[in-house]
Amino acid sequence: MIERQLITYPTWERYTVLSHAVFTLSIKDRRHIFQLSRDLGSGEDMFFPQYGIMFSEFAVWYTLGENRRKPKR
């Protein structure tokens, strides 16, 4: 029988908090994070203390969030 790997509640809660933090960032904050990543070099281990997230976490949730947004016409 195939054993499934389910995420634990603390992991799920962390993902929920991270997604909310990234989705509620203003455009100015998102641009600032992208600018910092370009200036300091792209590294997935970069930590942004003012936002409380790592660049890799931001990148994942930003990419997932872009698929949820509907284009304005």
C-alpha positions in Angstrom: 0.0 0.0 0.0 1.3 3.5 -0.9 1.8 5.7 2.1 0.8 9.3 1.7 2.9 12.1 3.1 0.5 14.7 4.6 1.6 18.0 5.9 1.2 18.7 9.6 -1.0 21.4 11.1 2.0 23.7 12.0 3.3 23.4 8.4 -0.2 24.2 7.0 -0.5 27.1 9.3 2.9 28.5 8.3 2.0 28.2 4.6 -1.3 30.0 5.3 0.4 32.9 7.1 3.1 33.1 4.3 0.5 33.2 1.5 -1.5 35.9 3.3 1.6 38.0 4.0 2.7 37.9 0.3 -0.8 38.5 -1.1 -1.3 41.5 1.1 2.0 43.2 0.2 1.6 46.4 -1.7 2.9 46.8 -5.2 5.6 49.1 -3.8 6.7 46.4 -1.3 6.8 43.7 -4.1 8.9 46.0 -6.3 11.2 46.7 -3.4 11.8 43.0 -2.8 12.5 42.4 -6.5 14.9 45.4 -6.5 16.7 44.1 -3.4 17.0 40.6 -5.0 18.5 42.1 -8.1 20.9 44.4 -6.2 22.1 41.8 -3.7 22.2 38.9 -6.1 19.6 36.3 -6.6 19.8 33.8 -3.8 17.0 31.7 -2.4 18.5 32.1 1.1 18.0 35.9 1.3 16.0 36.9 4.3 14.0 40.1 4.4 13.5 41.0 8.1 11.2 43.9 7.5 8.8 41.5 5.8 9.6 38.4 7.8 10.0 36.1 4.8 12.8 34.6 2.7 13.1 35.3 -1.0 12.3 31.7 -1.9 9.1 31.8 0.1 8.2 35.1 -1.5 8.9 33.7 -5.0 6.7 30.7 -4.5 3.7 32.5 -3.1 4.1 35.4 -5.6 4.0 32.9 -8.5 1.0 31.0 -7.1 -0.8 34.3 -6.4 -0.3 35.6 -10.0 -2.3 32.6 -11.3 -5.2 33.6 -9.0 -5.4 37.2 -10.1 -7.7 38.0 -13.0 -6.5 40.4 -15.6 -8.4 43.7 -15.7 -10.0 44.5 -19.0 
